Amino acid sequence: MNTRRTFIKYLAASPWYAGLPSFRSFAEATALPDVDGAIIRSGDALDVFDFEPVARKNIPPAHWGYLVSGVDGEETLKANRDAYSRYQLHTRRMVDVSKIDTSVELLGTRFDSPIILSPLGAQKAFHPEGEVAVARAAKARGHLQILSTVTSTGVEEVIAARGAPVWFQLYTTSSFDIATKLVKRAEAAGCPAVAVTVDLPAGRNIETALRWARTDTRTCTACHAPGGSPLFTRPMFSQLDTTGLSITSSSLTWDFIKRLKDATKMKVLIKGLESGADAKLAVASGADGIIVSNHGGRATDTGRGTLECLPEVVAEVRGRIPVIVDGGVRRGTDVLKALALGATAVGIGRPYIWGLGAYGQAGVDRVLELLDNELRLAMVGVGARNLHEITRSSILRPA
């Protein structure tokens, strides 16, 4: 098996690869390793997809269903991924690409990569070290991490593990007082920015996740305390009175952003916008940034991918504030395509959780390494030596 694995790694790195249209199927048939067809070490992964079967084996069924599912018929979940296939890279040659700079500045801080670890709740549901393992990998690779309101680890501990501030994602709840207390805690811990999620005003239909949950017979007291909403047992809600509280509000309006900006010194981004009309209102309301997102296909089942929404948001913003996009990103080439369409940075969710669920910190680290390397190679291919040189001319959309 070790000899076979060595051969496949050699083949993957050789010029023969380009001449083998069915290489991946050949690799799967001859060398995907020992444990139910999955890799056995994080370093064996050749792309982020290699982590998925290992994570699926390790993660309990209900938690896996929560991770992989969308809403309704999951058309948006599929659209997020499919949108990237509609664009091609526009190659350029005879450019000096001996030095490639993937760094990006976001709200005054420079990061080594434009790939952001998007917020995803309760990460101890996928690995015992949860958000701390992710923070350590983000530190090692120089990536921005955004921490969920429903994190399974307190913001203070995550920042200590990251060795630098993280951004905080806010579920507004149904109480402005509670929302303010959450934000004040994040601010006191050192978070420089808060991303307000606005795409779940009145719940969602997570039917696939519920079907997965029906197959899970465990008593999951580690994640779900008996009685009441499990969301409010998470660390960020400790010592807060959550009686009658809901995690979002169906009466949310733009006034919330103005009130929040008066209540905090942090930069305020809005996460969950998908239209130019809302982008215009976000700028008018004083937002410091926008995250184009549909909650990973878990909000409204519009059937429209976030990459398809990105251009109209970018056009309306006109460079006045950063625009980040997430949803469906699985390759470094996807990152380049989003940057070419005007994104300032690009978020990932499921891929790094596959890495976390498979091998903890080492898995997240390898996911980031793979995506960063793929982005670097894609930049070489289009002749872009830094992110500013990635422009709309770097990609094509065939008729």
VENVENVEN-V706626 format. One record per helix or strand. SS is the DSSP state (A for helix, B for strand). FROM is the first residue (numbers start at 1). LEN is the number of residues. Records with the same first field share a line. If there is no record, write none. Layout:
SS = FROM-LEN, FROM-LEN
This chain:
A = 2-12, 15-5, 23-8, 42-3, 48-11, 61-8, 75-12, 123-3, 130-12, 155-8, 176-14, 207-8, 230-4, 235-3, 255-9, 276-9, 306-12, 332-9, 350-10, 361-22, 387-3, 392-3
B = 35-1, 38-1, 88-2, 101-1, 104-3, 109-3, 115-3, 145-3, 167-5, 193-5, 267-7, 289-4, 322-5, 345-4, 386-1, 395-2
